[in-house]
Amino acid sequence: MDGGVAILIVRGNIGDTGLHLWREALERRYGSASLRREHGQQSWQWIRGRQMLRLTTRREGSGRMVSVTLVDGPLLDGLGAPEEDRR
């Protein structure tokens, strides 16, 4: 992200095998993460300092939609409200 993107979301229908491969790759790199289930979704989350990476999946029709969300907390915090909204 290198300080240029506060939130980045990549999503697609990659199927069960793709989900398994993505999750394994993330766990190899960042360590294990607990599975969280709510509202028909499953997610795994990794936090390093004030940056967060979340892998989320849910069934859509006959497929599986998977998204990876990256959040840079310090950059997001620094955005603030536009000047005219601060008055």
VENRAWO-V195522 format. One record per backbone hydrogen bond with DSSP energy under -1.0 kcal/mol. NH is the residue of the N-H (numbers start at 1). CO is the residue of the C=O. If there is no record, write none. Layout:
# VENRAWO-V195522
{{NH	CO} {NH	CO}}
This chain:
# VENRAWO-V195522
{{4	1} {8	70} {10	68} {12	66} {14	12} {15	64} {19	15} {20	16} {21	17} {22	18} {23	19} {24	20} {25	21} {26	22} {27	23} {28	24} {29	25} {30	26} {31	27} {36	43} {38	41} {41	38} {42	57} {43	36} {44	55} {46	53} {48	51} {51	48} {52	71} {53	46} {54	69} {55	44} {56	67} {57	42} {58	65} {60	63} {63	60} {65	58} {66	12} {67	56} {68	10} {69	54} {70	8} {71	52} {72	6} {73	50} {76	72} {77	73} {78	74} {79	76} {85	82} {86	83}}
